[in-house]
């Protein structure tokens, strides 16, 4: 792995640069797909989708998720080319460091690490609260400790064991979504033998609300689209796992295509069924829309089933998040921009110190949500929300500069094992849409804190890098 200060690209993309990371290449395409699915499919779909429908209307919610899926496709197209060019673990900041500059790489890494560290703490808390349904006498913190130990164990054994655990976690969530789409869709066609009620809506009659197709105006769709971008976060985890993937040039493009197609089917399909089943005036946050749909078509024990599925979804996202955090810290240390102790590997190729620090970061986030919810935790959550789109912008900008430098240095685009289509349109369009979503945050009182804290955090990272590493970086570039 070359020093991060070197940002000149070699004109030999058909041969992926070797990695001396010591991390094991033990995951295949199916693991990558399920890691990405595990990071994306979480409480945003199972719990908050009702809020999305209430803001945009039934048809508007479907349109918003279609826009989100389109942006995911654009980002993943850029990510595919970069992940094969730089098949290293924790790769987001490597892309940015090589293609844009080491300070941008450093900032990208810490943005993404903080994003998932906050998510880990939130998911432990939410899982513990949901367990109260079955074990009301057990304190939430007990479940947080148990879940933290389980996820730490999954990540500490081996990358393949982590991939397998995430594969089975994701199977549960995907199964619940498929049941919703198949049985919910059948009920909308008039086939619901388990339901005693005869007033089940037919096809998309609920889409025509008392306020028309867009009850809150098309602006409701645009505001919701901003939040939908965050709902799709986690798809980029394929890039984090690139350095532990067998045959990246084959596995990564295959996983990219599968992930985009499945997200499109699962998210848009589930939202369409939910919006068509639940009357617009009744949708909200008081109950998971999945519970409402399952109950309406007569599936027994719907609430308990979905409680289990949602806990699984939260732990799956936490599992992927912990993996991502550890690899980001390891990669920073490997680049010389974090303590060298974080680079230490076990005999199985696991960055145990980085994993432990990441778990402590998640637990610190959990504690701050209790001790200082209105100050420290608010800032953390705001930066985490900002970070997702910020990282996507970093990926697309890195791809733009990577391809441009590659061609300038004499590279043959036709020889690339995978290339994003329609360059430079794809990275420019993806970057622009992400930037619009960040600007739009300023007009939403509920999200504007993300912009304030996020911009301040990015500025602090750049300032720290130039103070701590700037002199050394300039010296390296001159030598």
C-alpha positions, 0 to 999 in steps of 0.5 A: 500500500502506497503512502497516502501522500502520493496522489498520482495514479498509475496507468495500470488499472487492469492489475489491482494494486496489491495490498499488504494489509494482512486482512484475509480475502475470505468473503464472496459476492453473496457475503458482500450483498448481504453486508450491504443489505444488512446495513441498509435494511433497518428501522428506517424501513420497518419503523419509519416508513409510515412517517415517510408516507404521511409526509409525501402521500402514498404515491409520493413516498413511492416516487421518493424511494425511486429517486433514492434508488436511482441515486444509490445506483449512481453512487454504486456505479462510481464505487464499483470502479474505485473498489476494483482499482483500490481493493483495500479494506476501509477503502472510502478514505483511500479513494479520496486520499489517492484521488483528491488529497490525504486531508479529504481521505482523513476527513471521510474516514472519521465522518464514516466512523462516527456515523456508524459508532453513533448507529451502533449505540442507537441500535443497542438501545432500540433493541433493548427497548424492544426486548421489554415486550417479552422481558419487562423485568429486565433492564434495557442496559442488560440487553445492551451489554448482551447484544454488544458482546454477541456482535463483538464476538461475531466480528472477532472470530474472522471476516468470513464468520462475520460475513456468514452471520450477516448473511443469516441476519439479513435473510430474516429481514429479507424474508419478512419483506418478501412475505409483506410484498407477496401476501400484501400484494395478493391481498390487494388483488382480493386474495386474503383468506386469513383476514376476517374483514371484508373491507381490505382495499383493492389495488391502489385505491388508497393512493387517491387520498382526500387531498389528491395524489400529493396531499401535501404537495410535491414539495412533500416528496422533495423533503421526503427524498432527502430523508430517503437518501439516509434510508439507503445508507449502508449500500456503500459497505461493499467498498469497506469490505473490498479488501477482504473479498476473494477475486474483487474484480468479479465479486464486487461488480456482481454484488453491486448489481445484485444490491441495487436490484434487490434494494429497488425491489424490496424498498419500492415494493414494500413501500408500495404495498404499505401505502396501498394497504394502510389508509393515508389518514391512519399511517404514522409512527405509533405502530410499525407499518409491517405490523399493520399490514400483517394484521390486516391480512390475518397473519397470526402473532404479527406484532411478536413476529415483527418485534423479532424481525426489527430486533434482528434488523437492528442487530444486523445493522449494528453488526455491519456498522461495527465491521465498518468502524474497525476497518476504517480505524485499521485503514487510517492506522495503515496510512499513518493517520491514526495510532499504529496500535490500531493496525495490529491484527490477530492470527485470523487477520482481525484488527482487534484493537480497532474493533475494541475501540470501535465498540467503545465508541458505540458504547460511549454514544449509547451513554451520551444518549442517556446522559446528554441527549440534548447536547452531545448526543444531538451533535453526534446524531446530526453529524452521523446523518450528515456523514452518509451523504458526505461520504457519497459525495466523497465517493463520486468526487473520487471517481471523477478525479480518479478516471480523469487522472487515469486517462491523463496518465495514459490509461486505456478506459476500455481495458478496465475490468469494470467502468462506471457508464456515461462518464463524467455524467454519472459522478457529476449527477450523483454529486449534484443530487447529494449536494442538493440534499445537503442544501435542502437540510437548511430548509427543514427545521428538524434536520438543520442541526445536521448541517451546522454540526456536520460542516463544523465537524468537517472543518475541524477534521481538515484543520486537525489534519493540517496541524498534525500531519500537514508538515509531514505530508508536504515533506513526503511529497517533496522527497 
